[in-house]
Amino acid sequence: MDMYQLTAQKRAEKQQQAITERREKAWRLARTAASLLKEEFGATQVMVFGSLVHPQLFHRRSDIDLAVWGIDESEYYRAVSRLLSLDPDIPFDLVEVVHASPRLREKIEREGHLL
């Protein structure tokens, strides 16, 4: 194998390792976020969906998609702020299921994982 191919292979392996580590970190953050939403904001149920539940779709800029039930609407933005403060490198997208479109609700129910 020539030097160019070897270098490219090592770079690809390093990038894949970084994505794997980011995904593992994202799962830890998702679990932490679910606990926070339940304990501080009274969420009755939290599910993760999107690229985090599909390893082949997760990439270096993926965020954490969470669906939440039971938080008071007046607390939504404060909850989002708390989630975003958990880690500066991995953003959250918080969906209040009661306000989600039928299509998004169906996606959450089909592929979501309860936390």
Secondary structure, DSSP 8 states (H G I E B T S, - for coil): --HHHHHHHHHHHHHHHHHHHHHHHHHHHHHHHHHHHHHHH--SEEEEEGGGG-TTT--TT--EEEEEES--GGGHHHHHHHHHTT-SSS-EEEEEGGGS-HHHHHHHHHH-EE-
